[in-house]
């Protein structure tokens, strides 16, 4: 498709096989979006004339019908990367009176869409099982699709007595797993690879440390590898979360404890950490709670007030970590110039943006855009501090 880049497309029900050459030749564009805290998606566009095999044979036979499985693999400089392993959710055809302008568009989402199809409410019970065991059972149903659970145990180990209460499944597997993740301040997503046909179902904290990817370089003449890059600083987005702890004394006494937004899993990405300008209380004591909100509104602090203290603290710390990312960036790069594929949910270095904005960033989302003769990525970054560590940013 592009010199130095090889694209592989596979399709099937459970086991996939390469798409036929006539289909690949009709491919005009590929778009894959991967982001933090959201489901990944893809879109394939094909040229489809009146006598095209896509129009005359493949569409009528159900070749692109949901929920067929699609795997997209990009190989750059000999290194393969599974961009997405997902299922088709719909297809569209756009016919044109002009020859060669009719198109078929295939849209899909990652394999977590399979977990969101059947409502299991009330069917399954989980006696004396912590969240981790329930997640394993939910995800384990989809092992035939090569999904491997990657579960990070939470410090909140809450095993209820089955004689007094036996938790039941609520909603689809995807909804229930997401609910359990949010209940302990975690996240859940599918990470395709490392080989085609395998995916990791990650249930754990959002980790913002590790070895950074090669630097995004801007405003550096021939050394620049980014087409565009811009940043913004929102000082009002950061909040100081204050959690109320109640003593067991009679009468009970409540006292506030500020919660940190900097943790070992969410370290400062620069030496100058902005001060929070807004405050939000979690689990207010009864005498200080606000009046009840209208039914259509949701009061998160009232919800945490009814939770066990450890659980409420974990959720509040996750909120604090998310609000701490006051610096955001967005841009676009050419993959061949960058030399590799930029990955979401990892760190990356930035150089040439000026002293205030150079340094390490967390890649929140990446959109792959492939056309014949072109492979570009749009990306968004986030950060919780100003300035780089040291005078030079690593390449």
C-alpha positions in Angstrom: 0.0 0.0 0.0 2.9 2.3 0.8 6.6 1.9 0.4 7.9 0.7 3.8 4.4 -0.1 5.1 2.5 -3.3 4.6 -1.1 -3.7 5.6 -2.7 -7.1 6.3 -6.5 -7.6 6.5 -8.1 -10.8 7.9 -11.7 -11.7 8.2 -13.7 -14.7 9.6 -16.2 -15.8 12.1 -14.0 -17.0 15.0 -10.8 -18.0 13.1 -9.8 -15.5 10.5 -8.1 -15.8 7.1 -6.6 -13.1 4.8 -9.0 -11.2 2.6 -8.8 -12.1 -1.1 -6.6 -10.0 -3.3 -9.6 -8.6 -5.2 -11.0 -7.1 -1.9 -7.6 -5.7 -0.8 -7.1 -4.1 -4.2 -10.5 -2.3 -3.9 -9.5 -0.9 -0.5 -9.3 2.9 -0.6 -8.9 3.9 3.1 -8.5 2.5 6.6 -9.2 4.3 9.9 -8.6 2.9 13.3 -9.2 4.8 16.6 -7.7 3.7 19.9 -8.2 5.7 23.1 -7.9 5.6 26.8 -11.2 4.8 28.6 -13.1 4.1 25.4 -13.8 1.2 23.0 -11.6 1.1 19.9 -13.2 1.2 16.5 -12.3 0.8 12.8 -13.6 1.8 9.4 -12.7 0.3 6.0 -13.7 1.9 2.7 -13.8 0.0 -0.6 -14.4 1.1 -4.2 -17.4 -0.9 -5.4 -18.5 -0.6 -9.0 -21.6 -2.1 -10.5 -19.8 -5.3 -11.5 -17.4 -5.4 -8.6 -17.1 -8.7 -6.8 -17.9 -6.9 -3.5 -21.3 -5.8 -4.9 -22.2 -8.8 -6.9 -20.9 -11.6 -4.7 -19.5 -10.7 -1.3 -22.3 -8.4 0.1 -25.1 -10.8 -1.0 -23.3 -13.8 0.6 -22.9 -12.0 3.9 -19.2 -11.7 3.7 -19.3 -8.3 5.5 -22.3 -9.0 7.8 -22.1 -8.3 11.5 -20.6 -9.6 13.7 -17.8 -11.0 11.5 -14.4 -10.7 12.9 -11.8 -8.4 11.3 -8.1 -8.1 12.2 -5.9 -5.2 10.8 -2.1 -5.5 11.0 0.3 -2.9 9.9 4.0 -3.7 9.3 6.5 -0.9 9.2 10.2 -1.4 8.7 9.7 -5.1 9.4 7.9 -4.6 12.7 4.3 -5.8 12.8 1.6 -4.1 15.0 -2.0 -5.3 15.4 -3.9 -2.1 15.0 -7.3 -3.7 16.0 -9.0 -7.0 16.4 -12.7 -6.4 16.3 -16.1 -7.2 14.9 -18.1 -5.6 12.1 -21.1 -3.7 13.5 -22.6 -2.3 10.2 -21.8 -1.7 6.6 -23.0 1.0 4.2 -23.1 1.4 0.4 -23.0 4.7 -1.4 -23.8 4.5 -5.1 -22.8 7.1 -7.6 -23.8 7.9 -11.2 -20.1 8.7 -11.8 -18.0 5.5 -12.6 -15.6 4.5 -9.9 -17.2 6.7 -7.2 -19.4 4.1 -5.5 -18.1 2.9 -2.2 -18.8 0.3 0.5 -17.9 1.3 4.1 -17.4 -1.3 6.8 -17.6 -0.1 10.4 -16.7 -2.1 13.5 -15.5 -2.0 17.1 -13.0 -4.1 19.2 -13.9 -7.5 20.6 -15.4 -6.0 23.7 -18.5 -5.4 21.6 -19.1 -9.2 21.9 -19.4 -8.7 25.6 -22.1 -6.1 25.1 -24.7 -8.2 23.3 -26.5 -10.3 25.9 -28.1 -9.0 29.1 -27.3 -11.6 31.8 -29.1 -9.7 34.6 -30.2 -12.1 37.3 -28.9 -15.2 35.5 -25.5 -15.5 37.2 -24.7 -15.3 40.9 -21.3 -14.8 42.5 -21.2 -16.2 46.0 -18.2 -15.1 48.1 -16.3 -13.8 45.0 -14.3 -10.6 44.9 -14.5 -8.4 41.8 -11.4 -10.0 40.3 -13.0 -13.4 40.3 -16.2 -12.1 38.7 -14.2 -10.3 36.0 -12.3 -13.5 35.2 -15.7 -15.4 34.8 -17.1 -12.6 32.6 -14.1 -12.4 30.3 -13.5 -16.2 30.3 -16.6 -16.8 28.2 -14.8 -15.2 25.2 -11.6 -17.3 25.3 -12.4 -18.9 21.9 -11.7 -15.5 20.4 -8.2 -15.4 21.8 -9.1 -13.0 24.6 -6.7 -13.4 27.6 -7.7 -11.7 30.9 -5.1 -9.3 32.4 -6.4 -8.5 35.8 -4.6 -6.3 38.4 -5.9 -7.1 41.9 -7.3 -4.1 43.8 -6.5 -3.2 47.3 -10.2 -3.3 47.9 -10.8 -7.0 48.6 -14.5 -7.2 49.6 -15.8 -10.8 49.9 -19.4 -10.8 51.1 -20.9 -13.5 53.3 -23.1 -15.6 50.9 -25.5 -16.3 53.8 -26.4 -12.7 54.0 -25.9 -11.4 50.4 -25.1 -13.1 47.1 -24.2 -10.5 44.4 -25.9 -11.1 41.0 -24.9 -10.2 37.5 -26.2 -6.8 36.3 -26.4 -5.9 32.6 -24.2 -7.3 29.9 -20.7 -8.7 30.6 -19.2 -5.5 29.3 -21.4 -3.2 31.4 -20.8 -5.3 34.6 -17.0 -5.4 34.1 -17.0 -1.7 33.5 -19.1 -1.2 36.6 -16.7 -3.2 38.7 -13.8 -1.3 37.3 -15.3 2.1 38.1 -16.2 0.8 41.6 -12.5 0.6 42.5 -11.2 3.4 40.3 -10.0 1.1 37.6 -10.4 1.0 33.8 -11.2 -1.8 31.3 -10.2 -2.1 27.6 -9.1 -4.5 25.0 -5.5 -4.4 23.8 -5.0 -6.4 20.6 -1.9 -8.5 20.0 0.9 -9.1 20.3 0.1 -11.5 17.5 -3.0 -11.6 15.3 -5.8 -13.5 16.9 -4.9 -12.6 20.4 -6.1 -9.7 22.7 -5.6 -8.8 26.3 -8.6 -7.8 28.3 -7.0 -5.3 30.7 -8.8 -4.6 34.0 -6.7 -2.5 36.3 -5.5 1.0 37.1 -4.6 3.5 34.3 -0.8 3.3 34.4 1.1 6.5 33.4 4.7 5.4 33.8 7.1 3.3 31.9 9.6 3.6 29.0 8.5 6.4 26.8 8.2 6.1 23.0 10.5 7.9 20.7 10.2 11.7 20.9 7.7 13.7 18.9 9.9 16.5 17.5 8.5 19.8 16.3 10.0 23.1 15.1 13.4 21.5 14.6 13.9 21.8 10.8 15.1 18.5 9.3 14.8 16.7 12.7 11.0 17.4 12.9 8.9 14.3 12.6 5.5 15.8 13.4 3.3 17.6 10.9 1.5 19.7 13.5 1.3 19.9 17.3 -0.6 22.3 19.6 -1.1 22.5 23.4 -3.5 24.0 25.9 -3.4 24.6 29.6 -6.7 24.6 31.5 -6.0 25.7 35.1 -9.6 25.3 36.2 -9.9 21.7 35.3 -7.8 20.5 38.2 -9.6 19.8 41.5 -8.6 19.2 45.1 -10.7 16.2 46.2 -11.4 16.2 50.0 -12.8 13.0 51.5 -14.6 13.0 54.9 -13.6 10.2 57.4 -16.0 9.4 60.2 -14.8 8.2 63.5 -16.6 5.3 65.3 -17.1 7.5 68.4 -20.5 8.4 69.7 -21.6 10.8 68.5 -19.5 10.3 65.3 -17.1 13.0 64.3 -16.2 13.7 60.7 -12.9 15.3 59.6 -11.7 16.1 56.0 -8.6 14.5 54.4 -7.3 15.9 51.1 -6.6 13.2 48.5 -3.5 13.2 46.4 -3.7 13.3 42.6 0.0 12.2 42.4 0.4 8.4 43.0 3.0 5.8 42.1 0.8 4.9 39.1 0.2 8.5 38.2 3.6 10.3 38.8 4.2 13.9 38.0 5.4 14.1 34.3 7.3 17.4 35.1 8.8 19.2 38.0 6.2 22.1 38.1 2.9 20.7 39.2 0.0 23.2 39.0 -2.0 24.0 42.1 -5.7 23.0 42.1 -8.0 26.0 41.9 -11.3 24.1 42.5 -12.4 21.9 45.4 -14.8 18.9 45.4 -15.9 17.1 48.5 -16.4 13.3 48.6 -18.7 11.7 51.2 -19.8 14.9 53.0 -20.9 14.4 56.6 -24.7 14.6 57.0 -24.6 18.1 58.5 -22.8 19.5 55.5 -24.4 17.7 52.6 -26.1 19.8 50.0 -29.8 19.6 49.4 -31.0 16.7 47.4 -30.6 17.3 43.7 -33.4 16.9 41.1 -34.1 13.3 40.1 -32.5 13.8 36.7 -29.2 14.8 38.2 -26.5 12.5 39.7 -24.7 13.4 42.9 -21.5 11.5 42.9 -20.5 12.6 46.4 -23.7 11.3 47.9 -22.9 8.0 46.2 -19.4 7.8 47.7 -20.9 8.7 51.1 -22.8 5.4 51.1 -19.7 3.4 50.1 -17.1 1.7 52.4 -14.3 4.3 53.1 -11.7 2.3 51.2 -13.8 2.1 48.1 -14.8 5.7 48.2 -11.2 6.8 48.6 -10.1 4.7 45.5 -12.8 6.2 43.3 -12.0 9.7 44.5 -8.2 9.2 43.9 -9.0 8.0 40.3 -11.1 11.2 39.8 -8.3 13.3 41.2 -5.8 11.7 38.8 -8.0 12.4 35.8 -8.6 16.0 36.8 -4.8 16.6 37.3 -4.2 16.4 33.5 -4.5 20.1 33.0 -2.2 20.2 29.9 -3.5 18.6 26.7 -2.0 18.4 23.3 -3.1 17.3 19.8 -1.3 16.8 16.5 -0.6 14.7 13.5 2.4 12.8 12.3 3.6 10.9 9.3 4.4 7.4 10.3 7.3 6.9 7.9 8.9 10.1 9.1 8.4 9.1 12.7 9.8 5.7 12.0 7.3 3.6 13.9 3.7 3.5 15.0 2.7 5.8 17.9 0.8 3.7 20.5 -2.0 5.0 22.8 -2.1 4.4 26.5 1.7 4.8 26.8 4.1 7.7 27.4 5.9 9.7 24.7 8.5 12.5 24.8 8.0 15.9 23.1 10.8 18.1 21.9 10.9 21.5 20.3 7.6 22.8 21.8 9.3 25.2 24.2 10.5 24.9 27.7 7.1 24.9 29.3 5.7 22.1 27.1 8.7 19.9 26.4 8.9 16.6 28.3 6.9 13.5 28.8 3.2 13.1 28.0 0.6 10.3 28.2 -0.9 9.4 24.8 -4.7 9.4 25.4 -5.8 8.5 21.9 -4.5 7.7 18.5 -6.3 7.6 15.1 -4.6 5.7 12.3 -5.5 7.0 8.8 -4.2 5.0 5.9 -4.7 5.7 2.2 -2.8 4.6 -0.8 0.6 6.3 -0.6 -0.1 7.8 2.9 -0.1 6.7 6.6 -0.7 9.4 9.1 -1.7 9.4 12.7 -3.8 11.9 14.6 -3.1 11.9 18.4 -4.1 13.5 21.7 -1.8 13.9 24.7 -2.2 14.8 28.3 0.0 15.8 31.2 -0.2 16.8 34.8 2.8 19.2 35.1 5.0 21.8 33.3 8.6 21.7 32.3 10.8 18.7 31.3 13.0 16.8 33.7 16.5 17.9 32.8 17.8 20.2 30.1 17.5 17.7 27.3 14.6 15.5 26.4 15.5 12.0 25.3 15.1 11.1 21.7 
